[in-house]
Amino acid sequence: MTGPLSRNRLLGSLKEAAGWPGADRNTIVTLALLLVAARVDAEGSSYFQGLSERNPDDATAQALAGFFQVRAGDDVAAALARLDDAATMEPGLPRYFRGLALAELLPADAGRADQVIADLEFVLAARDQFPVLLLRAAYQGLARAYLVLGREEQAAEALQRSGLGLAAADLPPMFTSFSLTARDGMRLSAPGALNPAPGVHVAQSYDFGDFAFIETSAGVVAIDAGTSPDRVLAALADLGLKDHVPVSHLIFTHAHFDHIGGTAAVRGPDTEVIASAGFPAEAERQRPQSVPRDLTGTSANPASDVKPDRLISERTSLVVGDTELVLIPIRGGETPDALMVYLPASGLLFAGDVLMPYLGVPFTAEGSPEGLLDTLRFIRELAPRQLIEGHTTLTENFTIEAVTGLEPALTELHEFALASIGEGMALPHILDRGYLPASLRDHPAAVVPYLVCRDGFIARLHHQRTGYWQPDGQGLDPRSEEERAAALDLLAGEQAEAFVTAAATLADQGDLALALEILAPGLLRHPDSSELAELSHAVLARLMEQRQLLDPFGFLVYAELVGAELSPVE
């Protein structure tokens, strides 16, 4: 097998940033999980061996070195000793990775099953101290250990809690907080509540988008309303607020359907509905927009027709009972109708989706890099204590600490991208440079948010600054998928086997996206080929696996193409 033809930009940048002195633990763990998803254990073993040697007192680095050594089958005895030392230095993450590593040795080394159970049950008992995305793999490892010990009922329960299905014990570890079902659509994490200040309740992942309720002496103020009333009502019941509706005020952060669809659950005849002055125009622009079917689920109604009672065109103070809310319309990085809500007393800023890393969503042309930079500058100057955003993963990753370093890094990226566009460089070549600003060394918390933003930021800027004819000839003479498939079929000698061979080779060396570009036209020309269909399914599943950590929209698209469902982790 040769090396991949395509560069994995994200892995390359994470490896560089994780090696910087004082690297953020989130950067290091994110790199490790993506290496597992890419199925490059030997590469992971080599990298973390070097990192652990440079950082002998870092328990996480030591644990990951042992973890990948076990997975790569490289001196397993020494790897286990390293894992034990790391777990002694610090329980937490080292015990998690030791449990997963030992689970990989089952069933051949059945004597390790008890230690797997001890480690992973420790993790689940302290689940609030671990990111939700780590829990699925913990349940997988537990199930494998229970099966080795003949405890089938406990294994089945662990697999049910994993949300992955009964066959998951034999699958590669799954690291994601995302879920995707026909009934509920996509959710970014397990449903839960965040209470960042007294009387402030944020319903997280009851829906694709989050929404919040603020208790005041004059009633409850709601911020956003998800995609459907049933999900808002479920959150209200769990939060103990079901007797507080209709609400006195409903404030929309913007006009996207996943923030306004549940309006009927909280709006009454006396509810004042407030939005930015740009809301009506943005709502009208969104009306014909299509979204992936699985984003909302069957119970959601994305075509919600909402008309605000009051439109805000300038910074405005709104006093409800004993609570002041400052309404701040802003250009934003996603939509022109963004409205942020600031609570001066608690320092909370409800930012909606102004920091959406895609500068809008990938399915429509909206948002701008310049708007995102303006928003970051405004938030820095406002200096809130905490950011509450429109989706769980945004609140978790785009913290006020991250924003401090994100603004200069994206400003530098903006200059780099403009210079590259000015040189006539094609978009893939700009992306492949994997630009990583040196300023991030001083802001480790901003590394992962920057990398989540980077490609979409460059792509949006490139599309805004170039025409429909590109320097590399793209767009000059558009052809349909069917035409390209027919041309490739000529090259393949009109044989399905040639498509299978090429795609399998690409997939084996890690070029999954290129493999799919061979499989799609192959299936157009040879729709009855079971080999092409099976290989396409396997490649799509692996692409979904690679998007499981940081890219919900990419995860959603590949999951929909492969027909996968993933229940929430318990």
Residue pairs with C-beta under 8 A, 6 or more apart in sequence:
1 508
1 509
2 509
3 509
3 510
4 509
4 510
4 511
5 506
5 509
5 511
5 514
6 510
6 511
6 513
6 514
7 432
7 434
8 38
8 510
9 431
9 432
9 434
9 455
10 34
10 451
10 550
11 31
11 34
11 35
11 38
12 434
13 434
13 436
13 451
13 454
14 27
14 30
14 31
14 34
14 447
14 451
15 31
15 47
16 436
17 23
17 27
17 436
17 440
17 444
17 447
17 451
18 27
18 28
18 31
18 51
19 51
19 54
20 441
20 444
21 441
22 444
23 444
23 447
24 444
24 445
24 447
24 448
25 60
25 93
26 445
26 447
26 448
27 444
27 447
27 448
28 51
28 60
28 61
28 64
29 60
29 64
29 93
30 448
30 549
30 550
31 47
32 44
32 48
32 64
32 67
32 68
32 97
33 133
33 175
33 549
34 546
34 549
35 41
35 43
35 44
35 47
35 68
36 44
36 71
36 172
36 173
36 175
37 172
37 175
37 545
37 546
37 548
37 549
38 510
38 546
39 172
39 510
39 542
40 510
41 68
41 71
41 72
42 72
42 74
44 64
44 68
44 71
44 72
45 65
45 68
45 69
45 71
45 72
45 74
47 68
48 61
48 64
48 65
48 67
48 68
49 65
49 68
49 69
51 58
51 61
51 64
51 65
52 58
52 61
52 62
52 64
52 65
52 82
55 61
56 62
57 89
59 86
59 87
59 89
59 90
59 93
59 94
60 86
60 90
60 93
60 94
62 82
62 83
62 85
62 86
62 89
62 94
63 82
63 83
63 86
63 87
63 93
63 94
63 97
63 98
64 97
65 79
65 82
66 79
66 80
66 81
66 82
66 83
66 86
66 97
66 98
66 101
67 79
67 83
67 97
67 98
67 100
67 101
69 75
69 76
69 78
69 79
69 82
70 76
70 79
70 80
70 83
70 101
70 102
70 104
70 105
71 101
71 104
76 105
79 101
80 101
80 102
83 94
83 97
83 98
83 101
83 102
84 98
86 94
86 97
86 98
87 94
87 95
87 98
87 119
91 122
92 129
92 130
93 130
95 119
95 122
95 123
96 119
96 120
96 123
96 130
96 134
96 138
98 115
98 119
99 115
99 116
99 118
99 119
99 120
99 122
99 123
99 138
99 141
100 120
100 137
100 138
100 141
100 173
102 109
102 112
102 115
102 116
102 119
102 141
103 112
103 116
103 120
103 140
103 141
103 142
103 144
103 145
105 112
106 112
106 113
106 116
106 144
106 145
106 148
107 144
107 147
107 148
110 148
110 149
112 145
113 145
113 146
113 148
113 149
114 145
114 149
116 141
116 142
116 144
116 145
117 142
117 145
117 146
117 149
120 138
120 139
120 141
120 142
120 145
121 142
123 130
123 134
123 135
123 138
124 135
124 138
124 139
124 142
127 135
131 177
131 396
132 177
132 189
132 190
132 569
133 175
133 176
133 177
133 189
133 549
134 175
135 162
135 569
136 162
136 163
136 164
136 173
136 174
136 175
136 176
136 569
137 173
137 174
137 175
139 158
139 159
139 161
139 162
139 164
139 168
139 569
140 158
140 159
140 162
140 164
140 168
140 169
140 171
140 173
140 174
141 173
142 154
142 155
142 158
143 155
143 156
143 158
143 159
143 162
143 168
143 169
144 155
144 169
144 170
146 152
146 154
146 155
146 158
147 155
147 169
155 169
156 166
159 165
159 166
159 168
159 169
160 166
160 570
161 569
161 570
162 168
162 174
162 569
163 179
163 566
163 567
163 568
163 569
163 570
164 171
164 174
164 566
164 567
168 174
172 545
174 545
174 548
175 548
175 549
176 548
176 549
176 555
176 566
177 188
177 189
177 190
177 392
177 393
177 569
178 186
178 187
178 188
178 189
178 548
178 552
178 555
178 566
179 186
179 187
179 190
179 566
179 567
179 568
179 569
180 186
180 187
180 294
180 555
180 556
180 559
180 564
180 565
180 566
181 297
181 565
181 566
181 567
182 294
182 297
182 298
182 565
183 297
183 298
183 299
184 297
184 299
185 208
185 227
185 294
185 295
185 296
185 297
185 298
185 300
186 208
186 294
186 295
186 296
186 297
186 552
186 556
187 205
187 206
187 207
187 208
187 568
188 205
188 208
188 391
188 392
188 393
188 552
189 204
189 205
189 392
189 393
190 205
190 568
190 569
190 570
191 203
191 204
191 205
191 206
191 234
191 235
191 238
191 568
192 204
192 205
193 201
193 202
193 203
193 204
193 235
193 238
193 239
194 201
194 202
194 204
194 388
194 395
195 201
195 202
196 202
196 346
196 348
196 386
196 388
197 343
197 346
197 348
198 346
199 214
199 215
199 216
199 323
200 212
200 213
200 214
200 215
200 343
200 346
200 348
201 212
201 213
201 214
201 215
201 239
201 241
202 210
202 211
202 212
202 388
202 395
203 210
203 211
203 212
203 213
203 226
203 232
203 235
203 238
203 239
204 210
204 392
204 395
205 392
206 226
206 231
206 232
206 234
206 235
207 226
207 227
207 228
207 231
207 232
207 258
207 262
207 300
208 226
208 227
208 258
208 295
208 296
208 391
209 224
209 226
209 227
209 256
209 258
209 259
209 390
209 391
210 224
210 226
210 388
210 389
210 390
210 391
210 392
210 395
211 222
211 223
211 224
211 225
211 226
211 232
211 235
211 259
211 262
212 222
212 223
212 224
212 350
212 388
213 220
213 221
213 222
213 223
213 236
213 239
213 241
213 244
213 247
214 220
214 221
214 222
214 223
214 323
214 325
214 343
215 241
215 244
216 248
216 320
216 321
216 322
216 323
217 321
217 322
217 323
218 248
218 320
218 321
218 322
219 244
219 247
219 248
219 249
219 320
219 321
220 241
220 244
220 245
220 247
220 248
221 247
221 248
221 249
221 250
221 251
221 320
221 323
221 325
222 247
222 249
222 250
222 251
222 266
223 250
223 251
223 253
223 341
223 350
224 251
224 252
224 253
224 259
224 260
224 352
224 390
225 232
225 250
225 252
225 259
225 260
225 261
225 262
225 263
225 265
225 266
226 232
226 235
226 258
226 259
226 261
226 262
227 257
227 258
227 261
227 262
227 296
227 300
227 301
227 302
228 261
228 262
228 296
228 299
228 300
228 301
229 261
229 262
229 263
229 264
229 265
230 262
230 265
230 299
231 262
231 299
231 300
232 262
232 265
232 266
233 242
233 265
236 242
236 244
236 245
236 265
236 266
245 265
245 266
245 268
246 266
246 267
246 268
246 269
246 270
246 271
247 266
247 267
247 268
247 271
248 270
248 271
248 272
248 320
249 271
249 272
249 273
249 274
249 318
249 320
250 263
250 266
250 267
250 271
250 272
250 273
250 274
251 273
251 274
251 275
251 325
251 327
251 339
251 341
252 259
252 260
252 273
252 274
252 275
252 276
252 279
252 306
252 308
252 339
253 259
253 338
253 339
253 340
253 341
253 350
253 351
253 352
253 353
253 354
253 390
254 275
254 276
254 279
254 282
254 332
254 334
254 335
254 337
254 338
254 339
254 352
254 353
255 275
255 279
255 282
255 283
255 286
255 335
255 337
256 286
256 335
256 353
257 286
257 291
257 296
257 302
257 303
257 304
258 295
258 296
258 302
259 352
259 353
259 390
260 283
260 304
260 306
261 296
261 300
261 301
261 302
261 304
263 273
263 304
263 306
267 273
272 309
272 310
273 306
273 307
273 308
273 309
273 310
274 308
274 309
274 310
274 311
274 312
274 318
274 327
274 339
275 308
275 310
275 311
275 312
275 337
275 339
276 311
276 312
276 313
276 329
276 337
276 338
276 339
277 311
277 312
277 313
277 329
277 337
278 329
278 335
278 336
278 337
279 308
279 311
279 337
279 339
280 307
280 308
280 311
281 336
281 337
282 335
282 336
282 337
283 306
287 303
289 363
289 364
290 363
291 302
291 361
291 363
292 363
292 556
292 557
292 560
293 560
294 556
294 559
294 560
295 556
296 302
312 327
312 329
312 339
313 329
314 329
315 326
315 327
315 328
315 329
316 326
316 327
317 324
317 325
317 326
317 327
318 324
318 325
318 326
318 327
319 325
323 343
323 345
324 343
324 344
324 345
325 341
325 342
325 343
326 341
326 342
326 343
326 344
327 339
327 340
327 341
328 339
328 340
328 341
328 342
328 378
329 337
329 338
329 339
329 340
330 338
330 339
330 340
330 354
330 374
330 375
330 378
331 338
331 368
331 371
331 374
331 375
332 338
332 352
332 353
332 354
332 367
332 371
332 372
332 375
333 354
333 355
333 356
333 359
333 360
333 367
333 368
333 369
333 371
333 372
333 373
333 375
334 353
334 354
334 356
334 358
334 359
334 360
334 361
334 366
334 367
334 371
335 353
335 360
335 366
335 367
336 371
338 352
338 353
338 354
338 375
339 352
340 349
340 350
340 351
340 352
340 354
341 349
341 350
342 348
342 349
342 350
342 382
342 384
343 349
343 350
346 385
347 384
347 385
347 386
348 384
348 385
348 386
348 388
349 379
349 382
349 384
349 386
349 387
349 388
350 388
350 389
351 379
351 387
351 388
351 389
351 390
352 389
352 390
353 389
353 390
353 391
353 394
354 372
354 375
355 372
355 375
355 376
355 387
355 389
355 394
355 398
355 403
356 367
356 390
356 394
357 398
357 449
357 452
357 453
357 456
357 457
358 367
358 456
358 460
358 553
359 366
359 367
359 368
359 369
359 371
359 372
359 456
359 457
359 460
360 366
360 367
360 460
361 553
362 456
362 553
363 553
365 463
367 460
368 460
368 464
369 410
369 414
369 417
369 457
369 460
369 461
369 464
370 414
372 410
372 453
372 457
373 407
373 410
373 411
373 414
376 403
376 406
376 407
376 410
377 407
379 387
379 400
379 403
380 403
380 404
380 407
384 400
385 400
386 399
386 400
387 395
387 398
387 399
387 400
387 403
388 395
389 395
389 398
393 552
397 448
397 449
397 452
398 406
398 449
399 445
401 445
401 446
402 443
402 445
402 446
402 448
402 449
403 446
404 443
404 445
404 446
405 439
405 440
405 442
405 443
405 444
405 445
405 446
405 450
406 443
406 446
406 449
406 450
406 453
408 437
408 439
408 443
409 437
409 439
409 440
409 443
409 446
409 450
410 450
410 453
410 457
412 437
412 439
413 435
413 437
413 450
413 454
413 457
413 458
414 457
414 461
416 435
417 430
417 435
417 457
417 458
417 461
417 462
418 461
418 465
420 429
420 430
420 433
421 430
421 461
421 462
421 465
421 466
424 471
425 471
426 470
426 471
426 472
426 474
427 458
427 459
427 462
427 470
430 458
430 462
431 455
431 458
431 459
435 454
435 458
437 450
440 446
440 447
440 450
448 550
451 550
452 550
452 551
467 475
468 475
469 475
469 476
470 476
481 520
481 521
481 524
482 524
484 521
485 520
485 521
485 522
485 524
485 525
486 525
488 499
488 518
488 521
488 522
488 525
489 521
489 522
489 525
491 498
492 498
492 499
492 502
492 522
494 525
496 522
496 525
496 526
496 529
496 531
496 532
497 531
499 518
499 519
499 521
499 522
499 525
499 526
499 529
499 532
500 522
500 529
500 531
500 532
500 535
502 518
503 515
503 516
503 518
503 519
503 522
503 532
503 535
503 536
503 539
504 515
504 535
506 512
506 514
506 515
506 518
507 515
507 535
507 538
507 539
507 542
512 539
512 542
512 543
512 546
513 543
515 535
515 539
516 536
516 539
516 540
516 543
519 532
519 535
519 536
519 539
520 536
522 529
522 532
523 529
523 532
523 533
523 536
526 532
537 562
540 558
540 561
540 562
541 558
541 562
541 564
543 554
543 558
544 555
544 558
544 559
544 562
544 564
547 554
547 555
547 558
548 555
559 565
559 566
